[in-house]
Amino acid sequence: MHPRRAWPALLEARRSDVSRRLPFALRDDDGFERRVGSVARAHAGELAGFDALRVTPRGVTLIAAGEDRNAAWAEINRALREAGLLLGWRDEPYAVHHAADGPVLAVVERAAARFFGLLTLAAHANGYVADASGRPTRLWIARRAATKATDPGRLDNLIGGGVPHGQAPFETLLREGFEEAGLDAAQVAQAVPGAVIELRRDVPEGLQHERLHVHDLRLAPDVAPVNRDGEVADFACHPIDAALAIAASGEMTVDAELVTLDFALRHRLLAAEAMAPLRARLDALCVE
């Protein structure tokens, strides 16, 4: 594979057109307007019809405050869902922050996160088998179920999922490890943290602004994952070179490809001449 055609997720991770979106803000309890995301300019007309939103050429603000904020936003989201603008409704709450380490300003349905361009968190794990020296020799790759709301049928990491309100990324990894791969908490707790990668890319649902918390999970050769929640169609354990070729080809989701690349770089699994340029490109996406 020509090196310039490899790892397309490095380009996709920041492929967004900011000119097509308007800032989206909340009014906090002190009356300050805090930007938390963005909305498509094309939807400004629909949003102007809601009393709880102030829409101007400079941006959109949810003006409901205090205890009314979540209720007003929920009503807006139900209407957007009925209008076909919110897809993949999950009845799963996501926290809304002005900054990743800031306080929770609101709680919103997960399906609304990309419509409003909100910062979300996700936890992923590369599941691998290693030789006696600890060098990875095989990598587990999952195929997403055809019924998934996002990226149906595409290849993915062994474990991966969005972080809901009230959980930390590692807690999500423990939960998803059981639901997606049938691994118990003691097994998943052995996962080692990697990079934190930030995506900001246009997607059909709106804008994916997400921080991927990467982990590596070494599994014994006789351990085979078993999906329990219906979100994974199958798993395959590939020799490491074949697995990295699959990831570099673009067959994985953008998220999973970047997570796999971080794994490959940290374990020095790529050709020496490729390591430094790829590390520099990935580091440009990392926040920690």
N, C-alpha and C positions, 0 to 999 in steps of 0.2 A: 504494500500500500504506500502510495506517495505520502510523505510526512505532512505535506500541506493539506491533504484531504483527511488526515486522521483526527480523531477526537473533535468532531464538529460541535460538541456541546460547549467548547471553549468560546466559540462565537455566539452560539444561541443564548448563552447565559446572560448576556447584556444586549441582546438584540431588541431594543424597544425604541419607539418613536415618541419622545416626550411631547412633541408638538400636537399630538393627537389627543392629549389628555389634559384635564383641568385638576388643580390641587383640590383635595377633599380634606376638610377639617371638622373637628368637633369643638364645641364650646365646653370647657371643663367647668368644674364646680366653682372656680374662682373668676369665671367670666372670660378667661383667656381662650383664644381660638388656637387649637393645636392641630397642626397638619398631621394626618395619620395615613393618608393614601392619595389616590387620584381616581378620577372617573373619565370615561371616554367623552370627548366633546360631542360625539354623535348622540349621546344619551341625555344631554343637557335639557332638551325639550321635555322628555318624559319626567325627569327629576324636578323640573320647575312646577309640576302639578301637585307637589306635596307641600303642605303647609309647614311641616317640620324642617324643610330644607330651604336654604337661601341660595339661589343660583344667580351668579353674575358672570360677566365675561372673564372675570379673574379667578373664579373658583366656585366650589360648592361647599356649603357649611351646614352641618346638622345643628340647628339652633336649640333644639330641645336639650334641657340640662337636668342634672340631678337624677332623681328616680324616674323621670319621664324619658330619659335618653334611650335606654334600652328598649322600652316599650314602643316608643315612636319609631325607632330604627327597625324593630321587628315588624311593625305594621307596613313600613315601606318595603321591606324585603318580601313580605308575603305578596304584596301587589306586584312587585317586579317578577316574582316567580310565576304568578298567574299570567303576566304579560309575556312569559317565555324568555325573560332576560337573565334569570338565575337558573343555572342548570346543576344537576347532581345534588339536589337537596338531601341533607343527611341528618337533620335534627341533632347536630353536633355543635356545641358552643366553642367559639374561638375568642381569645382575649384580644383586645385592641389596645395598642400602645402608641405613644408619641415617639418613643425610642425603645430599642430592644430590651434595655435594662430599666426602663421606666415603669411607673405604676400602671395598672390596668385602668383604662379610661372608659371602657365599655365592653360588653360581651355581645357577640354577633353570631348568627348562623354561618357555619363554615362555607356554605355555597356562595355567600356574599363576599368572601374575602377577595377574590380576584376581580369581581365586578368593581369593587371600591379600591382596588390596588393596595390592600392592607399588608403590612409586614406580618408574615406567618413564620412558624418554626417547624422543622421536620427533623426526625431522627432516623438515620440509616445505619446498617451494618453490613460490611463485607464478610460473608461467611467463607472461611477457607480451611484447607487442610495443609499441614506443613510436614517437612521431613524432620529427621532427628535433630538437625541444627536449628530448626525454627524457620527455615526458609519456605515460603508458600510454594506448594506444588500443584494445588488444584483450587478452583474457585467455584462456589455455588452461585448459580444464576437462576432467578425466578422468572416465570412468564405471567404477567398480569392477566386476570380473568377477562374474558370478553365483555363482561357486564360492568366493568369498572367505569366510573363516571369520567375519569381522566386517563388518557393513554391506554385504552383497552388493548389487550393482546401484546403489548410491548414488553421487552425484557427489562428486568429490574434487579436490584440487589436482593440478597437473602431476606433482609428485614428492611422495611421502610414505611414510615407513616407520619402524618401530620400530628403536631403537638396540640391537644385541645386545652381549653381553659382549665386551670387547676392542676396541670401536670408540668413537670420539667422534662426536657428532652430524654434524659436517661430513664425516667419513669415510663415514658412512651415507648422507648426501646424494649423495656422489659415486657410491657403489655403486648406490643406488636410481635415480639419474639414468640410468644405463646400463640397468639391468634393466627399469625401468618405462617409460622414455621414449626409450631408444636414444641418449641423449646421451653423448658421450665426456667424460672427466675434465676436459679443457681447457675445454670448454663450461660444465660445471657449476661449475668452480672460479671462474667469474665471479660466482657468486651473492653477494648482499649480505645480511648478517644483519639481521633485524628483531627483534621482541619474543621473549621466552620466556614462554609462556602456560601456566598450570597449571590442569588439570582435576581435579575430584574429584567424580565422579558415579556413581550407581548404574546398572549395566548388567546385562543378563541373565547374564553370566558372573561377576558379583560387583561389584567396585568398580574403575572406571578412575581411577587416580591417576597422572597423566602430565604431563610437561613437554614442550610443543611448541616446538621450536626453529625459528623462522620465518626463511625466506630469500626474497629476490626474485631471479628470474633473467630477465634481458632476453634475448630471442631475436630473431634476424633474421627479417624477414617471410617469407623463403623456407624457414625451418627448420620441419619438421613432425615431431613426436614419433612414435616407433614402439615399441610395447610388445614386450618380449622374453621376459618371464617368465610370461605368461599371466594376470597379475593385473589387467590393465586391459582392459575390453571395447572402449573407443574413446576418442578425443579429439575435442574441438571447440574452435575458436577463436572466441570471441564478442566482438562490440563491447563496450567496457568497461561501458557503462550496462546492457546486457542481462546481462552476466556478473554484475554486482553485484546486479541484481534477482533473479537465480537464487539467488545465495548468501544474500541476505536473506530469501528465501522459505522456507528450511529444507529445500531439496532436497539440499543437500550433507550430508556427515557433520558432526557437531558440530566435530570437529577442523578439517576443511577450511574450514568457515564462519568460525571464529575466525581462522584464518590469513589468509583472504581479507579479513576486516574489518580486520585490522591493516595489510594492504597498502593498502586503500582509505583508511584514515585517514592513514597516513604520506605517501601521494601526494596527499592532499587531493582525493579523487575524489567526495566526497559533498557534499550540499547544506550550505551554511555553517551553517545552524541546527541541523543534526544532528551536526556534527563534535564539539563540546565534550561533549554528553551521552554520545555513543557512546564517545569517547575516555576519559572518566572511568569508564564501565562496564567497558571492556576493561582499562584500567590496573589496576583492582581485581583482575584475574585474573593480572596479569603479576608475575613474580618477579625480573626483571632489566631 
